[in-house]
Amino acid sequence: MTQETTLNSVDASVLRSAFGRFTTGVTVVTTKGTDGMPYGAMVTAFAAVSVDPPLAQITLTRSSKTAKHLDGSSFAINILSADQLEVARHFAGQTMGREPEWVLNGNVPVLVGNAATLECRAWNHYDGGDHIIVVGEVRSLSLGEAEPLLFREGAFHRIGERLEGGEGESWFAGAKAVQPFAPQRP
């Protein structure tokens, strides 16, 4: 059964459920605070923005203690691997029995064992309602061999079956033309 909600009366729980239908990778942003200490937080959203210039976006709740340390600073977007479930739970508020393993790469703390890591310099901030949107200029990156950790409908997942088709295509190339819809039938 399909649930429909009009734009003027969006129920927050239904909206969260709709957002949860979109499977995402699990990312943690890490940075060195103004006090010199390393900080990290689970990121609400992560997206590729641009290849030229190289830009990536993260979104954090305004209440995140890490958000206040990102103003003009360098940070790392840690794309967690499926082997980092305990690390993901730690940054989601279920503290591990030990600290997650990390290294200082230049001036930026980076988690160990990531599927990929993007080291960024804050490029711009935007108001996102109860969130803050941070766009970072990617200064360096590293790719791991592990599969990424996924999140959907309130639970962590691993990559499943690979579907046929789409090999060699690039989302970044964009559509070469606008794809028309067939006319509606009466």
DALINCOR-V578755 format. One record per helix or strand of 2 or more residues. SS is the DSSP state (alpha for helix, beta for strand). FROM is the first residue (numbers start at 0). TO is the last residue. If there is no record, write none. Layout:
ss=SS from=FROM to=TO
ss=SS from=FROM to=TO
This chain:
ss=alpha from=6 to=8
ss=alpha from=11 to=19
ss=beta from=23 to=24
ss=beta from=26 to=31
ss=beta from=37 to=41
ss=beta from=44 to=49
ss=beta from=54 to=60
ss=alpha from=66 to=68
ss=beta from=73 to=78
ss=alpha from=81 to=90
ss=beta from=101 to=104
ss=beta from=107 to=110
ss=beta from=115 to=127
ss=beta from=130 to=142
ss=beta from=149 to=151
ss=beta from=154 to=156
ss=alpha from=170 to=172
